[in-house]
Each structure stands twice: as structure tokens, then as C-alpha cells.
Amino acid sequence: MKKINAAGWADADAGATWYGEPEGAGSTGGACEYGVAVANPPLYAMVSAGGPSLFNNGKGCGTCYEIMCTGNPACSGSPITVTITDECPGGPCVSEPVHFDLSGKAMGALAKPGQAAQLRSAGPLSVSYRRAACLYQGTKIAFHVDAGSTPFYVAFVVEYENGEGDLASVEIQPASGGFMPMQEMRSAEWKLNSGSPLSGPFNVRLTSGESRKVVVAQAVIPADWKPDQIYRSIVNF
């Protein structure tokens, strides 16, 4: 566990690199299974892959961090907020205790105006970081149903959770019956293998990672649901 000072910043800095296109979102998709959502609102490509301590076997998907750099002349010294959307499984991501492999856009956002290219070409950086609350203003939690889902196998990616960003549990309730626990899939995706066909509409109950706050998305996945569709709720943490 990293020591945290009074302002919430970790006492030890993290390493930071970047990947993908200079103004891009790193990789379209990534290990958290967000797909093209990483480049679109409300994420706007302000995302990062995490080394093992940040990705945390998928449990870190959706968590948010403030980071800032001061050790390079091109650094602005102002913090930015990024969401963990991918895994960085090798190189400095593994050799350092904490490592952010930022999108090109996020790395550029750490720079002074007009100096993004200089900062991207500077090589690995040392950055200050702290856990931050995710805040997607005006956005509610969404559920992207997996393309392979059937009435016997329901899986979806949970997107845009405010607050802690990670989830302790996800439960689904079909049109008849009680809530059933879903299994996390080392990403932001959760699945349920059912021995019998399940019918919607489905309620989904989410419990946040640390505070154990609970929200229920009522009838968020309709009776006529289809694979590879996104269904938006009217709730958030």
C-alpha cells in the first residue's frame, strides 16, 4: 500500500509513458473491453493503461486518477484526470511499482500550452498521482451487452460509473425471480451463465468498490434486448 500525504498524493511518484496516436486514446478497446467508448464522450480519450498495481487483474478498470508532472520543462505542473481503461503488461509497467501508460491525448494534456509534442518525445516521466473520484457530468451508467450474449449467457460491460469507478459486485434480476450474482471477467465486463433461458426486462444492481454504495438500474435492459447494443440507465453513483 502506498503512503498517502495530507493532500492525497502518493508519497512516491509513478512512472508515465504513452502509447498509440499522439492525439489518440491509446488503443481502441483495450483490456477493460470499453471498445470505441474510450475515444468518445465522456472519456474524450483522457485514459490510461495501468501497470499491474493499477489494472489489478481488471478490478482497476474504470478507476480515476489525478496525475501531474513537474520534472520536465514542458510539464505544466497542473493535474489532469484519467480513467484506467487498459492493461500495460510489460516493460516499465511491470518493473515500476506504479506505472501509467497514458493515451497520447492525456500525455499531451500534462504539457504547457504548445509543448505537447516536446513532452511526448521526452521519454519516460515521473509523475505525482492520487486516486480521484470519477465525475462524468450529465452521464448515466450504461451497459454494453456483449455480442455473444444469449438468453442462457448474459454479459455486459458497465460504463461511466461516477465516484470510485470500480465495482464490488454486479447482480442481475430477470423479469421473474430474484437478483443473481454475476462474475467479473478481468475487465469491466460481467457475465452470468444460466442453466435456463432468462427473459427481460432486467434490473441490474451495482455495488461500488470501497464505500459499498448501491444503485439499481431498473428495467435497464429491455425484454427485446439484442447483443452488441448499449442500454443507458437513469442512475449513477
Buried (B, 14 or more C-beta within 10 A) or exposed (E): EBEEEEEEBBEEBBBBBBBBBBEBBBBBBBBBBBBEBBBEEBBBBBBBBBBBBBBBEBBBBBBBBBBBBBEBEBBBEEBBBBBBBBBBBEBBBEEBEBBBBBBBBBBBBBBBEEBBEBBBEBEEBBBBBBBBEBEBEEBBBBBBBBEEBEEEEBBBBBBBBBBBBBBBBBBBBBEEEEBBEBEBBBBBBBBBEBEEEBEBBBBBBBBBBEEEBEBBBEBBBEEEBEEEBEBBBEBBB
